[in-house]
Amino acid sequence: MDLGVKGRMAVIAASSKGLGFACALEFAREGAAVAICSHNQSNIRDAEKQLLAAVPGARVHAMTVDLSSDDECRRFVDESASVLGRLDILVTNCGGPPPGSFDQVSMETLRANIDATMMAPIAMMKAAVPHMRRNAWGRIVNLLSLTVKQPRSSLVISNTLRLGVVGYARTLANDLAREGITVNNIATGYARTERLDELAEHTATTQSREMDDVFADWERVIPAQRLGRPEELAAVVAFLGSERASYVTGVTMRVDGGWNQSLY
């Protein structure tokens, strides 16, 4: 299927590893120019090399960015649009706040994660929309978590702050649909990334268990009976970021192997 993104430009945040990198690779393979970022300069340079090796001739702009700063979020978006000539697609991503339950997470820790977890996606959306309006076309996809559909007691920060992004994105979707700009969210499930290893380690430590047993438990409760692969999520993101998804907006889509079994 031709997704209609060849020649477009996609900005993908927190994209040196994991789901963000998988999304950047998917868009590059579809013929889009991609802008990627990380707070770690070495990691983002390695990611740039991997993208160019996987997709020879790809247009890649790599930046070191602190996503906990509104100014840095805006700089990432604006500089990427300037260097690559336009901005059509934005994929926000923040890597995930630290795990912890109500009793384990202090107010100070909760406040410390507001900027990176909730405000960074909002700041990037705010910066990207003017660029999209110039072309009367745009796609915004926010990588969030299954916690926006079904909170987990061990992820109280994610449960709380990511819902703010959902509310902002849903409002933005209403306002921008008539302008050819769509705004959607992904409720990501258990995909095997460094983030999932962190969550498994936290669970194993707090419950005095082995990490392999934690992964096995997660697989048992997923109807697909396995963990997801980053490229499976990236394929959905690429569709939502494409011409083909022009009538899909305001949606929070689950990509979780059936883990969340609610009707809505």
N, C-alpha and C positions, 0 to 999 in steps of 0.2 A: 504494500500500500504506500503510495506517495503521500506523505503527510503535509506537503506544501510548506516546509520550513527551509528548503534550500535557499541560501542567500540571505536569510534572516540572521539576526544577532540575538544570542541568548546570554543573559547574565545569571550565573549560578553561584550562590553564596556557600561558604564553608565547603569547598569542593576539592580539597586536596586528597580526600579519602572517602571511603564509605559511600553513602547514598548520593551525596553531592557530586563526587567524582563520577559515579555511574551515570548520573544525569548529564553531566558535561560530555562524557564519552558518547552517549546516545545521540545528543544533539549534533555533535561533531560528525558522527557517522551519517546523519541525515542531511549533512551539507550546510549546517548553520555555523557561523562564527561564534565562538564562545569566550566569555570572560569568566575567569575563575579567581577565587581568593582563599586565603587562609591567614591566620595570625602568625603562622610559622613560615618564615621565608624559605627555609630548606625544603619543607614539605610541599610548598606550592611550586617551587622550581622542579621538584621531582615529578609532580603531577603534570606540569606542562610538558616535560620530556616524554612521559608515558602517553599523553594524548597525541603528541606529534608522531610518536613511533607507531601508535595504533591506527592513526588516520593521517598518513603522509599528505602534506599540503594543507592541512587544516589551519584556519586562522584562530589563534589562541592569544588572549591577553591575560597575563597572570599578575596578580597584585597581592601584596601583603597588607591586610586590613584588620583593624580591631573592630569587630562588629558590635561591641558594647558601646560604641560612640556613634551618636547620630551623625556627626560631621563625617566620620569615616565611612559610614554607610552611604551617605550622599556622595562622597568622593568616589567610592567604588562604582556606583551607578553612573555618575556623570563622566568620569574619566574613561570608563569602558565605552560608553556611547560615543565619546569624542574620538577615541583611538580607532574603534571599529566602524565608525560612521553612522550608526543608528542604534536603536534599542527596540526590540520587538517582544522579547520574552524575558520574564523575570522569574527565577526560581529562588525563593527564600528558604533558608536553612540555617540552623544555629547549632547543630551538633548535640543538643540535649543538655539540660541542667543536671546537677548531681542528684542521685537518688536519695531517698530518705522518707520516712513516715512522719506523721504529725508530731510524734514525740521526739524524733531525731532532728527535725529541721527547725532552726531558730528563726525568729523574725528577721534578724540581721542577714542570715543566709538567703531567706526569701527575697528580701529587698535587693541584695547583691546580684540576684539573677534576673531582675526585672528588665534591665536594659538589653542584655544579650538574648533573652528568651522571648520577650514580648515586644519591646520597643524596636529592636533591630529589624524584624520583618516589616513593622509598620513604617519605619523610617525609609526602608528600601522601596516599599510601595509608593510612599509619598514622593520620593525622588524620581521613580520610574515613570509615573503616569504622564507628566508633561512631555516626555520623549515619545511615548506611545500616541498621545493625542496629535502630535505633528503628522503622524502617518495614518491616523484614524484606524489603527489596528494595534492590538496588544494582547498578550496572554500573561497572566500572573498565576503562579502555582506556589502555594506555601506547603513546604514539607513539615508536617506536624507529627502527631503521635496518636496511637489508638486510644490514649487517655482522653482525647476530646470527645470520644464516643462512650467510653467506659472507664472511669477513673480507677486507678490502682493505688492501694494504700501506701505502697513503697515509692510512689512517684508524686508526692504531694505538690512539689514545685511545678512539675509539668502539668498536672491536673489543673492547677490554678491559672498559670500564666498563658498557656497555649490557647485557652478558651477566649482570652482577650483578642488574640489574633483572629480567631474564627469570627467573632463579632464584628471586628473592623473590616475583615475581608468580605463578609456578607453584605455589610452596608455599602462598601465600595462597589461590589458587583451590581447592586441595584442602581447606583449612580452612573456607572460607566457602560452598562450593556448597550445603550442606544448609540454609543460612540465606537462600537466595534471592539471593545476591550472586555475580556472575560477575566474573572477572578475566581479561582477554585482552590481547594485545600486537599491534601492527602493525609489521611489518618494511617500512618505507617504502622505495620505490625512487626512481628519478630523477624527481621532480616539480619543475616549474619554479617555483622560489621564490628568495628572496634567498640562502638557504643553498646552493642548487645553484650560484648564481652565484659564491659564495665558493669552493666546491670547484673549479669550473671555472677560476677565476682562479689558484688555487694550482697546479693541474695545468699550466696554460698557462705560468706563471712558471717552475716547476721543470723543465719540459721544453722551454722556449724555443719555445712554439707559440702560435697564435692561439686565443682562447676559442671562436670559431665552429667551429674544427676539433675541439676537445675535445667540444663538444656533439654534433657530427656523429658522432664515434666512439662516443659513448654510445648514440646513437639506432640505430646500426648493430648493436650487440650486444643490443638489446632486441627480442624477437620481435615486439612491437607496432610496432616501427620508429618510435617517437616517445617524447617525454618525457610523463610524466603531468601531469594537471591537478590542482591542489589539491582541487577539488570532487569529483573521482573518489575520492580517498582519504577525504574527509569523508563521503561517502555510505556507505562501509564502516564508518567509525567510528560513524555514526548508527545503523546496523543493530546493531552489537555493543552499543551503548548503549540498545537498545530492549527492549520486552517480547517482541518476536518472536524475539530471540536468547537466550531463557531457558535453552536446553539447550546453549549453547556457552560453555565455560569452560576455562581452562588452555591456550588456543591462541595460537600466534604465527603470525599470518596474513600472508602476503606480498601486498603491493599494489605490484607492480613491473613490470607489463606483460609478465611472463614472464621477466624478466632472470635470476632464479635458477631453474635448471632441474633442481634435485635432486628426488628423489621424495618427500622428507619435509620 
